[in-house]
């Protein structure tokens, strides 16, 4: 069984506050993923060597500053996977935060502590980051809402980078009202909304375990929808391959020089992932860039501003904490196939804590065109579960 750790890697003696105590987020408590800089505090990024090398930050991340300026109170920095290069929330250096919604299961990552602290009621808002699913997957695992914004909507400055063309800040909350309020401080809501067209792509639904699909379909209301695949042949394996190569090459260009110089003592899975990334050639990357451009063009044509994709966030409930690393890798690959869709095109996506399967939460995702963040959050009200549905 994995050792358990506090969801916070650092709790502040007193909350950090901005200059607007009456702002939109007044009095709401926030836990900040330890990949974001806060002036005067060490940014560890889930890796002891990173924190030791860089020391205390001299600036505050713009996203963190926006929260402070809106009246939020930051009570500490939360745990994460080493340098954010994982999805399970398992950190060999610090331990694994307890999943409050399913204590025998992993919390998901890399934004593990932010998701767990929201699920436990320790904070109202969890700030995380999402490259390949690091907000969406832990939201599903921990039974909370998780929003990956449109790529570029929020500044990624003073966030430890992983793969910048995929990286984006993201948020966790326990309710939609709070999520809508968070979104309002970053983007104005549209004045008018066209009638929604729902699309439940059969190829995305087929990637989830049958029991997960059944539980989600039983939990949400009947809506008019189309169900043709997002790809005509229904095979998304090439999309995963393009994601792994494109992301991996970017990761090594971003972090490789520091890793080579400092040789951090990475835990299982993280070490092997970086080693694989180091071997990706420029030729492989250029091919992946070409594929990604084609994927993005396809999605931009297929998803108009009034269309919302509806599909399971994850192929299954959170794996058990006793699951072997090799099996976690298999789950990770299956999850990335579903999660890479929004990442490739920089689309917004929100995971809704809709149902349970094998006694653990499973999330339903809504994804839409770039800039449709408020539309997704508003539309999520249609699928918002009743209290008994989460029991």
Secondary structure, DSSP 8 states (H G I E B T S, - for coil): ---EE-SEEEEEEEEE--S-TTSTTTT-EEEEETTB--TTSB--TT-HHHHHHH-B-SS--HHHHHHHHTT-EEEEEE--SGGG--SS---TTT-EE--TT-TTB---SSSHHHHHHHHTTS-SEEEEEESSSTTHHHHHHHTSEEEE--TTSS--TTB--S-TTT-EEEEEESSHHHHHHHHHTTS---S-----EEE--HHHHTTS-HHHHHHHHHHS----EE---SSTT---HHHHHHHHHHHHHHHHHHHHHHHHHH-----TTHHHHHHHHHT--HHHHHHHHHHHHHHHHHHHHH--TTEEEEEESSSSS--BTT--HHHHHHHHHHHHHHHHHHHHHT--EEEEEEEEETTEEEEEEEE-STT-HHHHHHHHHHH---GGGG-
